[in-house]
Amino acid sequence: MFLVRFSEAAVTEMLIYVDAYRRGYRELFSDTGIWFEKIILEQYELSAQSLFDSLFLSIKQLLRPSKVLGRSHSVKLSECHFYLGDRLVIISYTENAKKKERTVQSININRKSILF
């Protein structure tokens, strides 16, 4: 089993994505005049936190085993992808086999569009 670490850039990318998700629904459901507006916004706040947690745990689960399925190599970075619901998540990471560590360098998330 490998130890999975996240670079500051990777954590920032996850936080930016989750914040955009949160802001999108906050703008959509703020000041609508419906009586349960506050409940809707609270549910989306919980959903945003759940999205961050799921993303974080899914990446750790994918990169912990000694062999990562579906990965591709370049000179310094390896890359793999998975789906989190309908979202395509592409991870670039470095590996130190001697220390048994993998460090996530970047995360790209295919944004799920909000349909009206």
MOPAC internal coordinates of N, CA, C and O (Angstrom, degrees):
PM7 1SCF
backbone

  N    0.0000 0     0.00 0     0.00 0    0    0    0
  C    1.4562 1     0.00 0     0.00 0    1    0    0
  C    1.5216 1   110.15 1     0.00 0    2    1    0
  O    1.2310 1   121.65 1   -41.27 1    3    2    1
  N    1.3017 1   114.45 1   138.73 1    3    2    1
  C    1.4544 1   121.16 1   179.98 1    5    3    2
  C    1.5266 1   109.96 1   -99.49 1    6    5    3
  O    1.2310 1   121.26 1   -29.86 1    7    6    5
  N    1.3156 1   115.19 1   150.14 1    7    6    5
  C    1.4522 1   121.61 1   171.32 1    9    7    6
  C    1.5269 1   106.86 1   -84.06 1   10    9    7
  O    1.2310 1   120.03 1   -49.95 1   11   10    9
  N    1.3208 1   117.55 1   130.05 1   11   10    9
  C    1.4635 1   121.97 1  -178.20 1   13   11   10
  C    1.5270 1   108.60 1  -106.34 1   14   13   11
  O    1.2310 1   121.63 1   -55.87 1   15   14   13
  N    1.3142 1   114.49 1   124.13 1   15   14   13
  C    1.4649 1   121.45 1   177.44 1   17   15   14
  C    1.5323 1   108.76 1  -116.90 1   18   17   15
  O    1.2310 1   121.24 1   -20.97 1   19   18   17
  N    1.3153 1   115.24 1   159.03 1   19   18   17
  C    1.4666 1   121.18 1   178.90 1   21   19   18
  C    1.5248 1   108.63 1  -121.77 1   22   21   19
  O    1.2310 1   120.81 1   -49.72 1   23   22   21
  N    1.3216 1   116.06 1   130.28 1   23   22   21
  C    1.4657 1   119.68 1   175.03 1   25   23   22
  C    1.5285 1   108.62 1   -71.14 1   26   25   23
  O    1.2310 1   121.10 1   -17.49 1   27   26   25
  N    1.3020 1   115.50 1   162.51 1   27   26   25
  C    1.4615 1   120.21 1   178.57 1   29   27   26
  C    1.5234 1   110.43 1   -61.70 1   30   29   27
  O    1.2310 1   120.47 1   142.27 1   31   30   29
  N    1.3227 1   116.71 1   -37.73 1   31   30   29
  C    1.4729 1   120.87 1   179.41 1   33   31   30
  C    1.5269 1   110.98 1   -63.58 1   34   33   31
  O    1.2310 1   120.05 1   139.40 1   35   34   33
  N    1.3397 1   117.51 1   -40.60 1   35   34   33
  C    1.4593 1   121.03 1  -179.65 1   37   35   34
  C    1.5295 1   111.23 1   -65.96 1   38   37   35
  O    1.2310 1   120.55 1   137.39 1   39   38   37
  N    1.3228 1   116.55 1   -42.61 1   39   38   37
  C    1.4747 1   120.02 1   178.35 1   41   39   38
  C    1.5232 1   109.67 1   -64.42 1   42   41   39
  O    1.2310 1   120.45 1   139.34 1   43   42   41
  N    1.3192 1   116.74 1   -40.66 1   43   42   41
  C    1.4624 1   120.91 1   178.63 1   45   43   42
  C    1.5245 1   110.87 1   -61.86 1   46   45   43
  O    1.2310 1   120.08 1   138.35 1   47   46   45
  N    1.3338 1   117.46 1   -41.65 1   47   46   45
  C    1.4620 1   120.92 1   178.54 1   49   47   46
  C    1.5297 1   111.11 1   -62.16 1   50   49   47
  O    1.2310 1   120.29 1   138.78 1   51   50   49
  N    1.3359 1   117.05 1   -41.22 1   51   50   49
  C    1.4653 1   119.95 1   177.87 1   53   51   50
  C    1.5205 1   110.83 1   -65.00 1   54   53   51
  O    1.2310 1   120.50 1   135.90 1   55   54   53
  N    1.3331 1   116.64 1   -44.10 1   55   54   53
  C    1.4674 1   120.05 1  -179.26 1   57   55   54
  C    1.5215 1   112.04 1   -64.75 1   58   57   55
  O    1.2310 1   120.24 1   141.18 1   59   58   57
  N    1.3229 1   117.14 1   -38.82 1   59   58   57
  C    1.4688 1   120.79 1   178.19 1   61   59   58
  C    1.5262 1   110.35 1   -63.46 1   62   61   59
  O    1.2310 1   120.34 1   136.74 1   63   62   61
  N    1.3315 1   116.96 1   -43.26 1   63   62   61
  C    1.4613 1   120.47 1   179.80 1   65   63   62
  C    1.5278 1   110.78 1   -62.88 1   66   65   63
  O    1.2310 1   120.35 1   132.28 1   67   66   65
  N    1.3214 1   116.94 1   -47.72 1   67   66   65
  C    1.4653 1   120.69 1  -177.99 1   69   67   66
  C    1.5251 1   110.20 1   -66.33 1   70   69   67
  O    1.2310 1   119.90 1   142.71 1   71   70   69
  N    1.3260 1   117.81 1   -37.29 1   71   70   69
  C    1.4556 1   120.29 1   178.09 1   73   71   70
  C    1.5257 1   111.60 1   -66.08 1   74   73   71
  O    1.2310 1   120.30 1   141.45 1   75   74   73
  N    1.3331 1   117.02 1   -38.55 1   75   74   73
  C    1.4745 1   120.15 1   176.81 1   77   75   74
  C    1.5241 1   110.42 1   -64.09 1   78   77   75
  O    1.2310 1   120.38 1   140.27 1   79   78   77
  N    1.3277 1   116.89 1   -39.73 1   79   78   77
  C    1.4696 1   122.29 1   175.95 1   81   79   78
  C    1.5290 1   109.57 1   -59.55 1   82   81   79
  O    1.2310 1   120.97 1   131.53 1   83   82   81
  N    1.3178 1   115.76 1   -48.47 1   83   82   81
  C    1.4628 1   121.92 1  -178.51 1   85   83   82
  C    1.5324 1   110.77 1   -63.22 1   86   85   83
  O    1.2310 1   120.28 1   132.99 1   87   86   85
  N    1.3394 1   117.06 1   -47.01 1   87   86   85
  C    1.4646 1   120.75 1  -178.52 1   89   87   86
  C    1.5217 1   112.24 1   -65.08 1   90   89   87
  O    1.2310 1   120.43 1   142.83 1   91   90   89
  N    1.3263 1   116.78 1   -37.17 1   91   90   89
  C    1.4623 1   119.97 1   179.72 1   93   91   90
  C    1.5180 1   111.88 1   -58.81 1   94   93   91
  O    1.2310 1   120.86 1   133.62 1   95   94   93
  N    1.3144 1   115.95 1   -46.38 1   95   94   93
  C    1.4644 1   118.67 1   179.41 1   97   95   94
  C    1.5223 1   112.23 1   -74.70 1   98   97   95
  O    1.2310 1   120.26 1   148.49 1   99   98   97
  N    1.3244 1   117.11 1   -31.51 1   99   98   97
  C    1.4601 1   119.40 1   177.40 1  101   99   98
  C    1.5255 1   110.03 1   -63.89 1  102  101   99
  O    1.2310 1   120.45 1   138.11 1  103  102  101
  N    1.3321 1   116.74 1   -41.89 1  103  102  101
  C    1.4672 1   120.09 1   178.17 1  105  103  102
  C    1.5215 1   111.67 1   -68.33 1  106  105  103
  O    1.2310 1   120.70 1   143.45 1  107  106  105
  N    1.3160 1   116.26 1   -36.55 1  107  106  105
  C    1.4566 1   121.14 1  -177.89 1  109  107  106
  C    1.5305 1   111.90 1   -68.49 1  110  109  107
  O    1.2310 1   120.42 1   140.34 1  111  110  109
  N    1.3339 1   116.80 1   -39.66 1  111  110  109
  C    1.4654 1   119.96 1  -173.27 1  113  111  110
  C    1.5216 1   113.97 1  -107.97 1  114  113  111
  O    1.2310 1   119.13 1  -172.32 1  115  114  113
  N    1.3123 1   119.27 1     7.68 1  115  114  113
  C    1.4664 1   120.76 1   176.96 1  117  115  114
  C    1.5154 1   109.98 1   -85.77 1  118  117  115
  O    1.2310 1   121.55 1   -40.51 1  119  118  117
  N    1.3034 1   114.64 1   139.49 1  119  118  117
  C    1.4588 1   121.73 1   174.40 1  121  119  118
  C    1.5255 1   112.95 1    60.82 1  122  121  119
  O    1.2310 1   120.64 1  -140.86 1  123  122  121
  N    1.3343 1   116.39 1    39.14 1  123  122  121
  C    1.4588 1   120.17 1  -179.90 1  125  123  122
  C    1.5292 1   112.44 1   -88.39 1  126  125  123
  O    1.2310 1   121.01 1   157.00 1  127  126  125
  N    1.3303 1   115.67 1   -23.00 1  127  126  125
  C    1.4538 1   119.17 1  -178.88 1  129  127  126
  C    1.5182 1   113.61 1    89.55 1  130  129  127
  O    1.2310 1   119.57 1   174.91 1  131  130  129
  N    1.3237 1   118.42 1    -5.09 1  131  130  129
  C    1.4639 1   118.98 1   177.93 1  133  131  130
  C    1.5291 1   108.88 1   -79.69 1  134  133  131
  O    1.2310 1   121.00 1   -31.75 1  135  134  133
  N    1.3140 1   115.69 1   148.25 1  135  134  133
  C    1.4619 1   120.08 1  -171.07 1  137  135  134
  C    1.5244 1   113.57 1   -68.79 1  138  137  135
  O    1.2310 1   119.10 1   155.29 1  139  138  137
  N    1.3120 1   119.33 1   -24.71 1  139  138  137
  C    1.4654 1   120.62 1  -177.50 1  141  139  138
  C    1.5327 1   112.35 1  -105.07 1  142  141  139
  O    1.2310 1   121.14 1  -155.20 1  143  142  141
  N    1.3280 1   115.43 1    24.80 1  143  142  141
  C    1.4654 1   121.06 1   179.39 1  145  143  142
  C    1.5297 1   111.33 1   -56.82 1  146  145  143
  O    1.2310 1   119.88 1   136.22 1  147  146  145
  N    1.3057 1   117.84 1   -43.78 1  147  146  145
  C    1.4707 1   122.55 1  -178.74 1  149  147  146
  C    1.5348 1   110.57 1   -62.16 1  150  149  147
  O    1.2310 1   120.59 1   140.29 1  151  150  149
  N    1.3126 1   116.47 1   -39.71 1  151  150  149
  C    1.4736 1   120.88 1   179.45 1  153  151  150
  C    1.5280 1   110.30 1   -65.44 1  154  153  151
  O    1.2310 1   120.40 1   137.75 1  155  154  153
  N    1.3200 1   116.84 1   -42.25 1  155  154  153
  C    1.4697 1   121.10 1   178.55 1  157  155  154
  C    1.5283 1   110.13 1   -60.91 1  158  157  155
  O    1.2310 1   120.50 1   132.97 1  159  158  157
  N    1.3258 1   116.66 1   -47.03 1  159  158  157
  C    1.4601 1   120.65 1  -179.40 1  161  159  158
  C    1.5299 1   111.56 1   -63.44 1  162  161  159
  O    1.2310 1   120.22 1   140.46 1  163  162  161
  N    1.3271 1   117.19 1   -39.54 1  163  162  161
  C    1.4693 1   120.14 1   177.36 1  165  163  162
  C    1.5226 1   111.27 1   -63.81 1  166  165  163
  O    1.2310 1   120.22 1   141.09 1  167  166  165
  N    1.3306 1   117.19 1   -38.91 1  167  166  165
  C    1.4623 1   120.85 1   178.62 1  169  167  166
  C    1.5283 1   111.45 1   -65.09 1  170  169  167
  O    1.2310 1   120.31 1   141.40 1  171  170  169
  N    1.3272 1   117.01 1   -38.60 1  171  170  169
  C    1.4646 1   119.68 1   177.83 1  173  171  170
  C    1.5220 1   111.78 1   -71.12 1  174  173  171
  O    1.2310 1   119.87 1   149.19 1  175  174  173
  N    1.3260 1   117.85 1   -30.81 1  175  174  173
  C    1.4693 1   120.33 1   173.75 1  177  175  174
  C    1.5313 1   109.73 1   -63.27 1  178  177  175
  O    1.2310 1   120.56 1   135.16 1  179  178  177
  N    1.3265 1   116.53 1   -44.84 1  179  178  177
  C    1.4709 1   120.85 1   177.52 1  181  179  178
  C    1.5255 1   110.79 1   -64.42 1  182  181  179
  O    1.2310 1   120.58 1   140.71 1  183  182  181
  N    1.3099 1   116.50 1   -39.29 1  183  182  181
  C    1.4575 1   121.62 1   179.12 1  185  183  182
  C    1.5343 1   110.92 1   -64.77 1  186  185  183
  O    1.2310 1   120.20 1   141.20 1  187  186  185
  N    1.3168 1   117.22 1   -38.80 1  187  186  185
  C    1.4710 1   121.42 1   178.53 1  189  187  186
  C    1.5242 1   110.18 1   -65.47 1  190  189  187
  O    1.2310 1   120.07 1   137.90 1  191  190  189
  N    1.3278 1   117.46 1   -42.10 1  191  190  189
  C    1.4621 1   120.14 1   178.19 1  193  191  190
  C    1.5224 1   110.73 1   -65.95 1  194  193  191
  O    1.2310 1   120.64 1   140.75 1  195  194  193
  N    1.3116 1   116.39 1   -39.25 1  195  194  193
  C    1.4619 1   121.42 1   177.88 1  197  195  194
  C    1.5322 1   110.57 1   -64.37 1  198  197  195
  O    1.2310 1   120.05 1   141.47 1  199  198  197
  N    1.3210 1   117.51 1   -38.53 1  199  198  197
  C    1.4598 1   122.25 1   177.40 1  201  199  198
  C    1.5302 1   110.53 1   -62.04 1  202  201  199
  O    1.2310 1   120.22 1   134.92 1  203  202  201
  N    1.3232 1   117.18 1   -45.08 1  203  202  201
  C    1.4663 1   120.94 1   178.42 1  205  203  202
  C    1.5237 1   110.56 1   -61.76 1  206  205  203
  O    1.2310 1   120.44 1   132.60 1  207  206  205
  N    1.3304 1   116.77 1   -47.40 1  207  206  205
  C    1.4654 1   120.91 1  -179.67 1  209  207  206
  C    1.5207 1   111.55 1   -61.37 1  210  209  207
  O    1.2310 1   120.20 1   135.77 1  211  210  209
  N    1.3260 1   117.22 1   -44.23 1  211  210  209
  C    1.4634 1   121.47 1   179.62 1  213  211  210
  C    1.5214 1   111.59 1   -63.52 1  214  213  211
  O    1.2310 1   120.56 1   138.89 1  215  214  213
  N    1.3014 1   116.54 1   -41.11 1  215  214  213
  C    1.4566 1   121.75 1   178.81 1  217  215  214
  C    1.5262 1   110.36 1   -62.65 1  218  217  215
  O    1.2310 1   120.89 1   131.06 1  219  218  217
  N    1.3006 1   115.91 1   -48.94 1  219  218  217
  C    1.4606 1   122.28 1  -179.41 1  221  219  218
  C    1.5357 1   111.22 1   -60.62 1  222  221  219
  O    1.2310 1   120.42 1   130.82 1  223  222  221
  N    1.3193 1   116.81 1   -49.18 1  223  222  221
  C    1.4682 1   121.00 1  -178.53 1  225  223  222
  C    1.5246 1   112.65 1   -68.10 1  226  225  223
  O    1.2310 1   120.06 1   142.87 1  227  226  225
  N    1.3233 1   117.50 1   -37.13 1  227  226  225
  C    1.4675 1   120.97 1   179.22 1  229  227  226
  C    1.5265 1   111.35 1   -64.48 1  230  229  227
  O    1.2310 1   120.53 1   139.73 1  231  230  229
  N    1.3185 1   116.60 1   -40.27 1  231  230  229
  C    1.4656 1   120.55 1   178.73 1  233  231  230
  C    1.5253 1   109.98 1   -65.58 1  234  233  231
  O    1.2310 1   120.47 1   134.74 1  235  234  233
  N    1.3201 1   116.70 1   -45.26 1  235  234  233
  C    1.4651 1   119.64 1   179.01 1  237  235  234
  C    1.5256 1   111.18 1   -61.75 1  238  237  235
  O    1.2310 1   120.36 1   138.73 1  239  238  237
  N    1.3111 1   116.91 1   -41.27 1  239  238  237
  C    1.4629 1   121.43 1  -179.87 1  241  239  238
  C    1.5352 1   111.10 1   -65.12 1  242  241  239
  O    1.2310 1   120.38 1   142.84 1  243  242  241
  N    1.3208 1   116.88 1   -37.16 1  243  242  241
  C    1.4573 1   121.66 1  -179.44 1  245  243  242
  C    1.5301 1   111.98 1   -70.04 1  246  245  243
  O    1.2310 1   120.53 1   141.00 1  247  246  245
  N    1.3351 1   116.60 1   -39.00 1  247  246  245
  C    1.4603 1   120.20 1  -173.18 1  249  247  246
  C    1.5278 1   115.24 1   -94.77 1  250  249  247
  O    1.2310 1   118.93 1   171.91 1  251  250  249
  N    1.3102 1   119.64 1    -8.09 1  251  250  249
  C    1.4659 1   121.93 1  -179.42 1  253  251  250
  C    1.5323 1   114.62 1   -69.29 1  254  253  251
  O    1.2310 1   118.96 1   137.19 1  255  254  253
  N    1.3176 1   119.58 1   -42.81 1  255  254  253
  C    1.4735 1   118.94 1  -176.63 1  257  255  254
  C    1.5312 1   111.89 1   -61.42 1  258  257  255
  O    1.2310 1   120.93 1   -20.78 1  259  258  257
  N    1.3253 1   115.83 1   159.22 1  259  258  257
  C    1.4633 1   119.57 1  -178.58 1  261  259  258
  C    1.5284 1   111.65 1   -65.60 1  262  261  259
  O    1.2310 1   119.88 1   150.47 1  263  262  261
  N    1.3199 1   117.83 1   -29.53 1  263  262  261
  C    1.4678 1   121.44 1   176.70 1  265  263  262
  C    1.5235 1   109.22 1  -116.58 1  266  265  263
  O    1.2310 1   121.35 1   -50.41 1  267  266  265
  N    1.3194 1   115.02 1   129.59 1  267  266  265
  C    1.4616 1   121.22 1   177.84 1  269  267  266
  C    1.5201 1   107.18 1  -102.30 1  270  269  267
  O    1.2310 1   120.72 1   -61.26 1  271  270  269
  N    1.3049 1   116.22 1   118.74 1  271  270  269
  C    1.4578 1   120.59 1  -178.96 1  273  271  270
  C    1.5231 1   110.94 1   -75.61 1  274  273  271
  O    1.2310 1   121.06 1   -40.00 1  275  274  273
  N    1.3224 1   115.58 1   140.00 1  275  274  273
  C    1.4597 1   121.09 1   174.18 1  277  275  274
  C    1.5038 1   115.17 1    76.60 1  278  277  275
  O    1.2310 1   119.82 1  -161.53 1  279  278  277
  N    1.2990 1   117.95 1    18.47 1  279  278  277
  C    1.4601 1   118.43 1  -179.07 1  281  279  278
  C    1.5189 1   110.93 1   -89.02 1  282  281  279
  O    1.2310 1   121.22 1   -26.27 1  283  282  281
  N    1.3200 1   115.28 1   153.73 1  283  282  281
  C    1.4593 1   121.02 1   175.14 1  285  283  282
  C    1.5267 1   107.43 1  -121.86 1  286  285  283
  O    1.2310 1   120.62 1   -27.30 1  287  286  285
  N    1.3109 1   116.41 1   152.70 1  287  286  285
  C    1.4664 1   121.45 1  -175.56 1  289  287  286
  C    1.5134 1   111.04 1  -112.86 1  290  289  287
  O    1.2310 1   121.34 1   -34.52 1  291  290  289
  N    1.3018 1   115.04 1   145.48 1  291  290  289
  C    1.4568 1   121.33 1   164.97 1  293  291  290
  C    1.5286 1   105.04 1  -124.24 1  294  293  291
  O    1.2310 1   119.68 1    14.58 1  295  294  293
  N    1.2816 1   118.22 1  -165.42 1  295  294  293
  C    1.4629 1   120.24 1  -176.00 1  297  295  294
  C    1.5307 1   111.50 1   -62.10 1  298  297  295
  O    1.2310 1   120.06 1   129.03 1  299  298  297
  N    1.3109 1   117.48 1   -50.97 1  299  298  297
  C    1.4646 1   120.00 1  -175.73 1  301  299  298
  C    1.5245 1   113.73 1  -113.88 1  302  301  299
  O    1.2310 1   120.08 1   155.26 1  303  302  301
  N    1.3150 1   117.46 1   -24.74 1  303  302  301
  C    1.4613 1   120.86 1  -175.11 1  305  303  302
  C    1.5234 1   110.98 1  -113.18 1  306  305  303
  O    1.2310 1   121.83 1   -30.07 1  307  306  305
  N    1.3169 1   114.10 1   149.93 1  307  306  305
  C    1.4585 1   120.35 1   168.77 1  309  307  306
  C    1.5165 1   106.65 1  -111.00 1  310  309  307
  O    1.2310 1   120.72 1   -23.15 1  311  310  309
  N    1.3101 1   116.23 1   156.85 1  311  310  309
  C    1.4494 1   120.39 1  -177.63 1  313  311  310
  C    1.5179 1   109.32 1  -137.66 1  314  313  311
  O    1.2310 1   120.68 1   -38.07 1  315  314  313
  N    1.3129 1   116.31 1   141.93 1  315  314  313
  C    1.4570 1   120.87 1   172.70 1  317  315  314
  C    1.5243 1   107.83 1  -147.62 1  318  317  315
  O    1.2310 1   121.08 1   -12.31 1  319  318  317
  N    1.3141 1   115.54 1   167.69 1  319  318  317
  C    1.4598 1   119.16 1  -179.11 1  321  319  318
  C    1.5235 1   109.72 1  -143.10 1  322  321  319
  O    1.2310 1   121.63 1   -19.51 1  323  322  321
  N    1.3165 1   114.49 1   160.49 1  323  322  321
  C    1.4579 1   122.50 1   175.82 1  325  323  322
  C    1.5252 1   107.86 1  -156.99 1  326  325  323
  O    1.2310 1   121.44 1   -12.48 1  327  326  325
  N    1.3061 1   114.85 1   167.52 1  327  326  325
  C    1.4615 1   120.56 1   177.19 1  329  327  326
  C    1.5145 1   109.32 1  -106.07 1  330  329  327
  O    1.2310 1   120.87 1   -47.20 1  331  330  329
  N    1.3003 1   115.95 1   132.80 1  331  330  329
  C    1.4570 1   123.27 1   172.19 1  333  331  330
  C    1.5214 1   105.60 1  -113.38 1  334  333  331
  O    1.2310 1   121.13 1   -84.34 1  335  334  333
  N    1.3220 1   115.44 1    95.66 1  335  334  333
  C    1.4557 1   120.19 1  -170.59 1  337  335  334
  C    1.5147 1   108.37 1    68.15 1  338  337  335
  O    1.2310 1   120.44 1    58.05 1  339  338  337
  N    1.3217 1   116.76 1  -121.95 1  339  338  337
  C    1.4666 1   122.00 1   177.63 1  341  339  338
  C    1.5212 1   112.81 1   -95.66 1  342  341  339
  O    1.2310 1   120.30 1  -179.42 1  343  342  341
  N    1.3252 1   117.02 1     0.58 1  343  342  341
  C    1.4624 1   121.02 1  -175.85 1  345  343  342
  C    1.5304 1   110.77 1   -92.79 1  346  345  343
  O    1.2310 1   120.71 1   -49.97 1  347  346  345
  N    1.3108 1   116.24 1   130.03 1  347  346  345
  C    1.4565 1   121.47 1   173.66 1  349  347  346
  C    1.5226 1   107.81 1   -86.16 1  350  349  347
  O    1.2310 1   120.48 1   -55.44 1  351  350  349
  N    1.3340 1   116.68 1   124.56 1  351  350  349
  C    1.4584 1   122.20 1  -179.67 1  353  351  350
  C    1.5267 1   107.87 1  -114.49 1  354  353  351
  O    1.2310 1   120.47 1   -57.70 1  355  354  353
  N    1.3285 1   116.71 1   122.30 1  355  354  353
  C    1.4611 1   122.44 1   179.37 1  357  355  354
  C    1.5234 1   107.65 1  -113.03 1  358  357  355
  O    1.2310 1   121.24 1   -54.00 1  359  358  357
  N    1.3374 1   115.23 1   126.00 1  359  358  357
  C    1.4571 1   121.56 1  -175.76 1  361  359  358
  C    1.5224 1   109.52 1  -115.79 1  362  361  359
  O    1.2310 1   120.22 1   -46.18 1  363  362  361
  N    1.3181 1   117.18 1   133.82 1  363  362  361
  C    1.4600 1   122.82 1   170.09 1  365  363  362
  C    1.5226 1   106.98 1  -111.46 1  366  365  363
  O    1.2310 1   120.53 1   -47.15 1  367  366  365
  N    1.3233 1   116.59 1   132.85 1  367  366  365
  C    1.4669 1   119.54 1  -176.60 1  369  367  366
  C    1.5223 1   111.15 1  -147.01 1  370  369  367
  O    1.2310 1   121.84 1   -20.45 1  371  370  369
  N    1.3305 1   114.09 1   159.55 1  371  370  369
  C    1.4525 1   121.30 1   173.80 1  373  371  370
  C    1.5177 1   107.91 1  -108.05 1  374  373  371
  O    1.2310 1   121.40 1   -22.13 1  375  374  373
  N    1.3192 1   114.93 1   157.87 1  375  374  373
  C    1.4655 1   119.60 1  -177.51 1  377  375  374
  C    1.5275 1   109.84 1  -132.51 1  378  377  375
  O    1.2310 1   120.85 1   -46.32 1  379  378  377
  N    1.3176 1   115.98 1   133.68 1  379  378  377
  C    1.4503 1   122.26 1   172.64 1  381  379  378
  C    1.5224 1   106.63 1  -116.59 1  382  381  379
  O    1.2310 1   120.43 1   -82.14 1  383  382  381
  N    1.3361 1   116.79 1    97.86 1  383  382  381
  C    1.4635 1   121.66 1  -174.24 1  385  383  382
  C    1.5224 1   111.91 1   -66.22 1  386  385  383
  O    1.2310 1   120.01 1   146.94 1  387  386  385
  N    1.3244 1   117.58 1   -33.06 1  387  386  385
  C    1.4666 1   120.46 1  -179.72 1  389  387  386
  C    1.5206 1   111.62 1   -64.65 1  390  389  387
  O    1.2310 1   120.78 1   137.11 1  391  390  389
  N    1.3202 1   116.11 1   -42.89 1  391  390  389
  C    1.4688 1   121.16 1   179.91 1  393  391  390
  C    1.5232 1   112.44 1   -87.46 1  394  393  391
  O    1.2310 1   120.67 1   172.81 1  395  394  393
  N    1.3335 1   116.32 1    -7.19 1  395  394  393
  C    1.4590 1   122.33 1  -175.64 1  397  395  394
  C    1.5324 1   110.95 1    55.68 1  398  397  395
  O    1.2310 1   121.90 1  -127.70 1  399  398  397
  N    1.3352 1   113.97 1    52.30 1  399  398  397
  C    1.4613 1   121.37 1   179.43 1  401  399  398
  C    1.5224 1   110.26 1  -128.41 1  402  401  399
  O    1.2310 1   121.36 1   -35.69 1  403  402  401
  N    1.3131 1   115.00 1   144.31 1  403  402  401
  C    1.4605 1   122.09 1   170.04 1  405  403  402
  C    1.5210 1   107.11 1  -126.77 1  406  405  403
  O    1.2310 1   121.17 1   -45.76 1  407  406  405
  N    1.3226 1   115.36 1   134.24 1  407  406  405
  C    1.4563 1   120.18 1  -179.16 1  409  407  406
  C    1.5221 1   108.92 1  -118.82 1  410  409  407
  O    1.2310 1   120.81 1   -59.99 1  411  410  409
  N    1.3084 1   116.05 1   120.01 1  411  410  409
  C    1.4617 1   121.72 1   177.87 1  413  411  410
  C    1.5221 1   107.87 1   -73.55 1  414  413  411
  O    1.2310 1   120.95 1   -58.29 1  415  414  413
  N    1.3291 1   115.79 1   121.71 1  415  414  413
  C    1.4581 1   121.17 1  -177.78 1  417  415  414
  C    1.5208 1   112.38 1   -95.73 1  418  417  415
  O    1.2310 1   120.35 1   142.31 1  419  418  417
  N    1.3317 1   116.94 1   -37.69 1  419  418  417
  C    1.4656 1   119.36 1   178.82 1  421  419  418
  C    1.5179 1   110.02 1  -151.45 1  422  421  419
  O    1.2310 1   121.83 1   -26.29 1  423  422  421
  N    1.3131 1   114.10 1   153.71 1  423  422  421
  C    1.4570 1   122.13 1  -179.90 1  425  423  422
  C    1.5238 1   107.14 1  -133.89 1  426  425  423
  O    1.2310 1   120.75 1   -54.33 1  427  426  425
  N    1.3068 1   116.18 1   125.67 1  427  426  425
  C    1.4634 1   121.35 1   175.11 1  429  427  426
  C    1.5166 1   107.97 1  -115.94 1  430  429  427
  O    1.2310 1   120.96 1   -53.07 1  431  430  429
  N    1.3095 1   115.76 1   126.93 1  431  430  429
  C    1.4554 1   121.28 1  -177.22 1  433  431  430
  C    1.5165 1   108.26 1  -118.00 1  434  433  431
  O    1.2310 1   121.08 1   -56.13 1  435  434  433
  N    1.3254 1   115.53 1   123.87 1  435  434  433
  C    1.4603 1   121.08 1   175.83 1  437  435  434
  C    1.5161 1   107.03 1   -70.90 1  438  437  435
  O    1.2310 1   120.75 1   -65.79 1  439  438  437
  N    1.3018 1   116.17 1   114.21 1  439  438  437
  C    1.4580 1   120.96 1  -175.92 1  441  439  438
  C    1.5170 1   111.99 1   -65.10 1  442  441  439
  O    1.2310 1   121.22 1   -46.86 1  443  442  441
  N    1.3008 1   115.26 1   133.14 1  443  442  441
  C    1.4611 1   121.90 1   176.19 1  445  443  442
  C    1.5341 1   106.78 1   -85.41 1  446  445  443
  O    1.2310 1   120.65 1   -58.00 1  447  446  445
  N    1.3068 1   116.35 1   122.00 1  447  446  445
  C    1.4554 1   118.53 1  -177.17 1  449  447  446
  C    1.5179 1   111.56 1   -73.13 1  450  449  447
  O    1.2310 1   121.63 1   -31.67 1  451  450  449
  N    1.3129 1   114.49 1   148.33 1  451  450  449
  C    1.4593 1   121.86 1   177.49 1  453  451  450
  C    1.5187 1   106.70 1   -93.68 1  454  453  451
  O    1.2310 1   120.50 1   -61.43 1  455  454  453
  N    1.3149 1   116.65 1   118.57 1  455  454  453
  C    1.4593 1   121.29 1  -179.55 1  457  455  454
  C    1.5285 1   109.52 1   -95.61 1  458  457  455
  O    1.2310 1   121.24 1   -39.99 1  459  458  457
  N    1.3098 1   115.24 1   140.01 1  459  458  457
  C    1.4685 1   120.03 1   179.37 1  461  459  458
  C    1.5020 1   109.83 1  -104.98 1  462  461  459
  O    1.2310 1   120.10 1   180.00 1  463  462  461

